[in-house]
Amino acid sequence: MGGRKQKIREPKSGIYITGEGITEQYYFSHIKKIFGFHCIIKPRFFGNTCIADMKKKIEDLLRSDVFVICVFDTDVSSHNESERRKLEQLQNKYKSNENLLFCTSLPSIEFWFLLHYLDTNRHFKDAKDAELALKKYIQEYDKTATFFEKEKWVSNLCADNKLELAIRRARRYTEDAGSYSNVYKAFELLSKDL
């Protein structure tokens, strides 16, 4: 005997945030609560995904005529030619879509977090390298749900005007040299919507 099928509701209008994994999911969930941003974040919009999975999530949401912020790391695509091509195709397909904002970080979102503490765009060889640098400032940082579900790490990240510092720093560093993050664009958009 099967259980009842649960109908998935059509998304309501608004700003939807989707992304790669639990880091992005918990981070933006806490950010939403701390700042009172009007956006929709659901676990099914996140997961350890490849470019093809992300493309499907984006397409499903855009069919519902909502605004989508898609947050993901570009470290794999910078080392893997096949993933790089898929990412380029995805970004090119939607570059003129006014309902989609890609927020990427190289090597990873940990670089975005690091910008809250340090003004740098030095090249990090991979996400682990950026994570090690971040642990100098957040010693207990751990890529687990147990760590991420606690709001305190995000509150500390944003305390003492550090979020504004990170936004200013990130604006200066482009994709052309070293590490970068354009996650600040999500904050520009969410702040306008308040």
N, C-alpha and C positions, 0 to 999 in steps of 0.2 A: 504494500500500500504506500502510495506516495503522499507526501505532504502537500499542503496547498501551495500553489505557485503564487509568489508575491509579485504584484505588478510594480514595475519600476516606473515612477512618475516622470513625466516630462519636466525638464528643468524650468523653473520660473525665471523671469527676466532678472538680470543682475550681473555681477562679476563673479565668475567661477575660477577657482585656482586649482590647477592640476599640476602634477609633477612626477618626478622620478621615484621617490621613496619616502620612508618614514621621517627622515630628517626634514625634508621640505614640508611634509604634512603637519608634523607637530609644530615646527617653527611658525608656519603661517596660522595655524590654529591658535597658538599663544599670542601672536601679534594681533590677530583679529580681536581677541578678548581684551588685551592690554590697551589697545588704541580705539576700540569700538568701531573698527572698520566694517563696512557693509560689503560682505563677500560670502560666497558659499564654498565651503571646504568639506569634502566628504572622503572617507577612506577609499572608496571605490575609484576616486579620481587619481589615486596614487598607487605606487607599487614599484618594485624593482623591474623597470620596464626597458625594453629596447626601443629604438626609434619607431619601428612598425607599430608597437603597442601604443606609443604616445600619439602617433598619427591617428589611430583609430579613436582614441579618447577625444582628441581635438575635433575630429570630424563629427563624432556623435554630439558633442556639445554645440558646435557651430550650427548644426542642423536645427537646433532649437532656438536659434537667433539670440544667443546670449554673448556676453563678452568673456573671453577666456585669457587668463594669464597662465602661461605654461613655463614652469620653472624646472630647469635641468642642468646637469653638468656636461661639459664638453670634453672631458679628459679622454674618454674612450675614442671619440671621433677624431681627436687630434693624433692618436697613435694607430688607428685602424682605418685603412683606406675605404673599405666597404661601408663602415658606419659613417665616415666623413661624407661620402657621396649621398647616403640616405638623409643625413642631416641637412646637407645643402639643398637637396630636392625638396625636403619638407619646408625649409625656410623660404625657398624660392616660390613654392606653390602658394604660400600664404603672405608673401611680403607686402602685397597691396590690400590685404584684408584688414579692415579697420576694427574688426571685432576680436583680434588676436594680438597678444603681446608675448613675444618670447623673452624670457629672462634667463640668460645663460651665464654660467661661471666657468672659468678655466683656471685651475683644473676642476674645482668643485665648489659647492656652496660654502664649504669651510673657508674658502678664500674670502667670501663675502663676510663671514663672521669675523675673520682675522682683521678686516678693514676697520672694524669697530675699535680695535686696539692699536693698530700699527698702520702707518702710512707707507705702503710698499706696493710694487707691482712686480717684484722679483719673480722669476720663472720657477714654479714648483713643478717637479717632474711628473707628479701624479697626486691623486687625492690624499693618499697616505702622507705624503710629504707636507701638504697643506695642513692636514690634521695634526701632525707633530708640531708644527709651528703654532697652531692654535692652542695646543695643550700647555704652552708656556703661559697662557693667559687664563685658560679655563682648564685647570689641572684634571678635574673629574670628568671632562668631556669623554663620552663613550657612545659609540653608534649603536645604541640599543634602545628599545622602547622604554625600558625601565628608567633610563636617563632622560630621554626626550619627553616623556609624558609629564615631567615636572616643569611647571611654568617658570620656576626661579631662574633657570639658565638663560631664558629669553629676557626676563625682567632685568637681570644683571647685564646682559648684552646691550640693552637699550638705556640703562641708567646713565646719569651724568652726561647727557647729550651725546652719547656714543653713536646712536643711530644717525643723527645729523652729520657727525664726523664721517661715518662710513659712506653716507650718500655723497658728500662733497668729494671724498677721496675717490670713490668709484667713478664719478663723472669724469675725472681726469684721465683714467686709464682705459684705453680702447683695446679692441681685439688685435691691434697691429703689433704690439710688443709686450712681452711678459704675460703675467697673469692678469685677469680682468674679471669683473662681474657687472652685469647691468641689472641686477635685482633691484637697484634703486629706482628703476622705472616703474616697478610695481607700486612702490611707496608714493611716487608722484601721482599715479593714477588713483590709488585708494584714498589719498588725502583729498583729491579733488571731489571725490564721491561723497565725502562726509557731509 
